[in-house]
Amino acid sequence: MTTLARLLPKLRPASGASSSYFQRCLSSSSAAASQSESQIPSHPLFFSANLTRRDPKDRNLQWVFLGCPGVGKGTYASRLCNLLGVPHIATGDLVRDELSSAGALSAQLKEIVNQGKLVSDEIILSLLWKRLEGGQDKGQSGFILDGFPRTIKQAEILEGMIDIDLVVNLKLPEDILIEKCLGRRLCSQCGKNFNIASINVKGENGNPAMSMAPLLPPENCMSKLITRTDDTEEVVRERLRIYNDKTQPVEDFYRRRGKLLEFNLPGGIPESWPKLLQVLDLDDYEDKQSAATA
Ligand SMILES: Nc1ncnc2c1ncn2[C@@H]1O[C@H](COP(=O)(O)OP(=O)(O)O)[C@@H](O)[C@H]1O
């Protein structure tokens, strides 16, 4: 069975499709994978969830999206989830849901999130396990996780609980990430995300030129736009610093296990989405889906 077929067990039969960029990335990194690193952690949080580990052939895909704040993890993960029929589980959304509730955790979380710091592993894992258990009880199968894991400890605990098939690491230059975070807006009524930043970066120091058109809201959302309280420049810079310090090692964790697919976004959604589908070997899949719904 090809690596691709192993990672995409439910999407299409093992067609023997020829090697894509996606497959080349995986095979080059899997050579470095080390068995001795996949030890199961003995942390108590590891035992606190009631999740069933299922054989890949009996479940849908289980993917992770990694990437700095502002890179577009949520946008691309939720589009893929719609396409593939799996739930999009974003730990940032779980935290924001908790923040907007009158729960006991809310005040404690508010301070941490507004400073751009990471919520403790205990809290984030309890929110995540609750969400995964709820999905399991409802018969959901598979997911794309967005914003988790963000520390090596989280990655180890997840690895001990659940089989992750593939980790997609989205990348953009840091100056663009900051502009994108500052341009983010959310409709307080429908909950959809938009971006008012218009990005035009000249090609310099070996980096390609890049432009991204704003993702503007429809007329009826315009007056209801809000900005996340943690999307100020100071807090965004702190979140990027924390990403580089705590989350970048998670990229290596998955690279060593041969699960990491690096994807440099070539521009905005119109350029990046088709390219992402192509590297995931899903471009035909979208054609079939849209053909089916046409
Ligand atoms: N896996 C996690 N571990 C710890 N804290 C998290 C995690 N996921 C989300 N958070 C908290 O929620 C905030 C918002 O998360 P998210 O929406 O994913 O932000 P970003 O735009 O920085 O990717 C984070 O800054 C952090 O405080």
The ligand as an SDF file (V2000), in Angstrom:
LIG
                    3D

 27 29  0  0  0  0  0  0  0  0999 V2000
   -3.3690   23.7080   22.4910 N   0  0  0  0  0  0  0  0  0  0  0  0
   -3.4280   24.7990   23.2620 C   0  0  0  0  0  0  0  0  0  0  0  0
   -2.6860   24.8810   24.3990 N   0  0  0  0  0  0  0  0  0  0  0  0
   -2.7340   25.9540   25.1950 C   0  0  0  0  0  0  0  0  0  0  0  0
   -3.4840   27.0500   24.9470 N   0  0  0  0  0  0  0  0  0  0  0  0
   -4.2570   27.0250   23.8260 C   0  0  0  0  0  0  0  0  0  0  0  0
   -4.2730   25.8980   22.9360 C   0  0  0  0  0  0  0  0  0  0  0  0
   -5.1410   26.1620   21.9350 N   0  0  0  0  0  0  0  0  0  0  0  0
   -5.6410   27.3830   22.1600 C   0  0  0  0  0  0  0  0  0  0  0  0
   -5.1080   27.9210   23.2990 N   0  0  0  0  0  0  0  0  0  0  0  0
   -5.4070   29.2470   23.8890 C   0  0  0  0  0  0  0  0  0  0  0  0
   -6.3810   29.9050   23.0850 O   0  0  0  0  0  0  0  0  0  0  0  0
   -5.8240   31.0630   22.4570 C   0  0  0  0  0  0  0  0  0  0  0  0
   -6.4110   31.2290   21.0840 C   0  0  0  0  0  0  0  0  0  0  0  0
   -6.0680   30.1020   20.3140 O   0  0  0  0  0  0  0  0  0  0  0  0
   -6.1370   30.1210   18.7150 P   0  0  0  0  0  0  0  0  0  0  0  0
   -7.4530   30.6330   18.2760 O   0  0  0  0  0  0  0  0  0  0  0  0
   -5.7170   28.7710   18.2410 O   0  0  0  0  0  0  0  0  0  0  0  0
   -5.0590   31.2360   18.3810 O   0  0  0  0  0  0  0  0  0  0  0  0
   -4.0420   31.5670   17.2130 P   0  0  0  0  0  0  0  0  0  0  0  0
   -4.7260   32.5820   16.3890 O   0  0  0  0  0  0  0  0  0  0  0  0
   -2.9080   32.1530   18.0180 O   0  0  0  0  0  0  0  0  0  0  0  0
   -3.6480   30.3450   16.4400 O   0  0  0  0  0  0  0  0  0  0  0  0
   -4.3180   30.8440   22.5160 C   0  0  0  0  0  0  0  0  0  0  0  0
   -3.5840   32.0590   22.4600 O   0  0  0  0  0  0  0  0  0  0  0  0
   -4.1700   30.1470   23.8520 C   0  0  0  0  0  0  0  0  0  0  0  0
   -4.2920   31.0450   24.9430 O   0  0  0  0  0  0  0  0  0  0  0  0
  1  2  1  0
  2  3  1  0
  2  7  2  0
  3  4  2  0
  4  5  1  0
  5  6  2  0
  6  7  1  0
  6 10  1  0
  7  8  1  0
  8  9  2  0
  9 10  1  0
 10 11  1  0
 11 12  1  0
 11 26  1  0
 12 13  1  0
 13 14  1  0
 13 24  1  0
 14 15  1  0
 15 16  1  0
 16 17  2  0
 16 18  1  0
 16 19  1  0
 19 20  1  0
 20 21  2  0
 20 22  1  0
 20 23  1  0
 24 25  1  0
 24 26  1  0
 26 27  1  0
M  END
$$$$
